[in-house]
């Protein structure tokens, strides 16, 4: 019962960035009526809300980590093997899929696909760079790499070392960056299809985040921060790219 409760808390928290963006997308007409100078503030509020959620879930980091160790999913279980496979959807999957869509659009002469793939690739690369900088600055201990770690061990500016590079989750960040970029592009080019494709995109990104916790490579709050950063980067990059093309 306790493990189910903790799992529910984590899953709900991880869904928060996705739900906030899907809700935002369903009211896109209202958002577009905002003055242009307000839109970055609107999206910034979404990011800050996600970070606040990460702060709230951080109190569950140790209990969730304890449950993962107790079940020992990562050692030869079907759940562990599935998590390991899903990990690949984040890295290198996000950049390979994004680049693949770009190449397919280019070869097929489909500007919409080309745009989506290019902006998703850019988002993944930018999100990866942001993640590396944050990892270095935060220096949080990974669940398995620092003996006795319970999520409270930090060594700022040592995140270049693997054992101190837990926050944020890089796999989750790039997965949400790609999902957000594709979602934003779909909303512009195929709004009807976007209504059912978006949940699939974000579900895939969320699965990557969950897999990182199951695999005991990250704390739950690492994943929440990664989801928020990736979502913000993907949406902002697509929005900026299209505004830069608009004649003034």
C-alpha positions in Angstrom: 0.0 0.0 0.0 2.8 2.4 0.9 4.7 1.7 -2.3 1.5 2.3 -4.3 0.9 5.6 -2.5 4.5 6.8 -3.2 4.3 5.7 -6.8 1.1 7.6 -7.2 2.6 10.8 -5.7 5.6 10.5 -8.0 3.5 9.8 -11.1 1.2 12.7 -10.4 4.1 15.0 -9.9 5.8 13.9 -13.1 2.5 14.4 -15.0 2.3 18.0 -13.8 4.5 19.6 -16.5 2.7 17.6 -19.2 -0.7 18.4 -17.9 0.1 22.1 -17.6 1.4 22.2 -21.2 -1.5 20.2 -22.6 -3.9 22.5 -20.8 -2.1 25.5 -22.1 -2.2 24.1 -25.7 -6.0 23.5 -25.5 -6.4 27.2 -24.7 -3.8 28.3 -27.3 -6.2 30.8 -28.8 -6.5 32.6 -25.5 -2.8 32.6 -25.0 -2.2 34.1 -28.4 -4.4 37.0 -27.5 -1.9 38.0 -24.8 0.5 40.8 -25.6 3.7 39.3 -27.0 5.7 40.7 -24.1 3.5 38.7 -21.7 3.9 35.3 -23.3 7.4 34.6 -22.0 6.1 35.4 -18.5 3.2 33.0 -19.0 5.6 30.2 -19.9 8.0 31.2 -17.2 5.2 30.8 -14.7 4.7 27.2 -15.9 8.4 26.5 -15.4 8.4 28.1 -11.9 5.3 26.0 -11.0 7.1 22.9 -12.1 10.1 23.7 -10.0 7.8 24.4 -7.0 6.4 20.9 -7.6 9.9 19.4 -7.5 10.5 21.1 -4.2 7.3 19.6 -2.9 8.1 16.1 -4.1 11.7 16.2 -2.8 10.4 15.2 0.7 9.4 11.9 -0.9 12.8 11.3 -2.6 14.2 9.1 0.2 11.0 7.0 0.7 10.7 6.4 -3.1 14.4 5.5 -3.3 14.0 3.1 -0.4 11.1 1.4 -2.2 13.1 1.1 -5.4 16.0 -0.5 -3.5 13.6 -2.9 -1.6 12.1 -4.2 -4.8 15.5 -4.2 -6.6 13.9 -3.9 -10.0 17.1 -3.1 -11.8 18.7 -6.6 -11.3 17.3 -9.0 -13.8 13.5 -8.3 -13.4 11.1 -7.7 -16.2 10.4 -4.2 -14.8 14.2 -3.5 -14.8 14.7 -4.7 -18.3 11.7 -2.6 -19.5 13.1 0.5 -17.7 16.5 -0.1 -19.3 14.9 -0.2 -22.7 12.8 3.0 -22.0 16.0 4.7 -20.9 17.1 4.6 -24.5 14.1 6.6 -25.7 15.6 9.5 -23.7 19.2 9.1 -24.7 20.2 8.6 -27.4 16.6 8.2 -28.6 15.5 11.8 -28.4 18.2 13.2 -30.7 18.0 10.2 -33.1 14.2 10.4 -33.5 14.4 14.2 -33.9 17.1 14.1 -36.4 15.4 11.2 -38.2 12.2 13.2 -38.6 14.2 16.2 -39.9 16.0 14.0 -42.5 12.8 12.3 -43.5 11.1 15.7 -44.0 14.0 17.0 -46.0 14.2 14.0 -48.3 10.4 13.8 -48.8 10.0 17.5 -49.4 7.7 18.0 -46.4 8.6 21.4 -44.8 6.3 20.7 -41.8 8.2 17.5 -40.8 11.5 19.2 -41.6 10.7 22.1 -39.3 9.5 19.8 -36.5 12.5 17.6 -36.7 15.0 20.5 -36.9 13.4 22.4 -34.0 13.2 19.2 -31.9 16.9 18.5 -32.6 17.8 22.0 -31.6 15.7 21.7 -28.5 17.3 18.4 -27.4 20.9 19.8 -27.9 20.1 23.0 -26.1 18.4 21.2 -23.3 21.4 18.9 -23.0 23.7 21.9 -22.6 21.4 23.4 -20.0 21.3 20.1 -18.1 25.1 19.8 -18.1 25.4 23.3 -16.6 22.8 22.6 -14.0 24.3 19.2 -13.1 27.7 20.9 -12.6 26.4 23.7 -10.5 24.0 21.6 -8.3 26.3 18.6 -7.7 23.7 16.3 -6.2 24.6 12.7 -5.3 23.1 9.9 -7.3 21.1 7.3 -5.4 23.6 4.4 -5.9 26.9 6.2 -6.4 27.4 7.8 -3.0 27.2 5.5 0.0 24.3 6.3 2.4 22.9 8.9 0.0 19.3 9.8 0.8 18.8 12.7 -1.6 20.2 15.4 0.8 23.8 15.2 -0.3 25.0 18.1 -2.5 28.5 19.1 -3.5 28.1 22.3 -5.7 30.3 22.6 -8.7 31.3 19.0 -8.7 28.6 17.8 -11.0 31.3 17.0 -13.7 31.8 13.8 -11.7 29.3 11.1 -12.4 28.4 10.4 -8.8 27.5 14.0 -8.2 25.5 14.6 -11.4 22.0 13.5 -10.3 20.0 16.8 -10.7 18.4 17.3 -13.2 17.9 14.0 -15.0 19.4 14.5 -18.5 17.4 11.6 -20.1 14.2 13.2 -18.8 15.2 16.7 -19.9 15.9 15.8 -23.5 12.8 13.5 -23.7 10.5 16.4 -22.6 12.4 18.9 -24.8 11.7 16.7 -27.9 8.1 16.0 -26.9 7.4 19.7 -26.3 9.0 20.8 -29.5 7.1 18.2 -31.6 3.9 19.2 -29.6 4.3 22.9 -30.3 5.0 22.2 -34.0 2.0 20.0 -34.3 -0.2 22.6 -32.7 0.8 25.0 -35.5 0.6 22.7 -38.5 -2.0 20.0 -37.5 -4.0 21.2 -34.6 -6.6 18.4 -34.8 -4.0 15.6 -34.9 -2.2 17.4 -32.1 -5.0 16.7 -29.7 -4.4 13.0 -29.6 -0.7 12.9 -30.5 0.4 15.3 -27.6 -0.7 12.9 -24.8 1.3 10.1 -26.5 4.4 12.4 -26.8 4.3 13.4 -23.1 3.4 9.9 -22.0 6.6 8.6 -23.7 8.7 11.4 -22.1 7.1 10.6 -18.7 7.9 6.9 -19.1 11.6 7.9 -19.6 11.5 9.8 -16.3 9.9 7.0 -14.4 12.4 4.5 -15.8 15.3 6.6 -14.4 13.9 6.3 -10.9 13.2 2.6 -11.3 16.7 2.1 -12.5 17.9 4.0 -9.4 19.9 6.5 -11.4 17.9 9.5 -10.2 15.7 10.8 -7.3 12.1 11.6 -8.1 12.7 15.4 -7.9 15.6 15.1 -10.4 13.1 13.9 -12.9 10.5 16.6 -12.1 13.1 19.3 -12.6 14.3 17.7 -15.9 10.7 17.5 -17.1 10.1 21.2 -16.4 13.4 22.4 -18.0 12.9 20.2 -21.1 9.3 21.4 -21.5 10.3 25.1 -21.2 13.3 24.8 -23.6 11.3 22.9 -26.3 8.4 25.3 -26.3 10.4 28.5 -26.0 12.8 27.5 -28.9 9.9 26.7 -31.2 8.1 29.9 -30.3 11.3 32.0 -30.8 12.1 30.3 -34.1 8.7 31.1 -35.6 8.6 34.6 -34.3 12.0 35.3 -35.8 10.6 34.3 -39.2 7.6 36.6 -39.0 8.0 39.8 -41.0 7.9 42.9 -38.9 
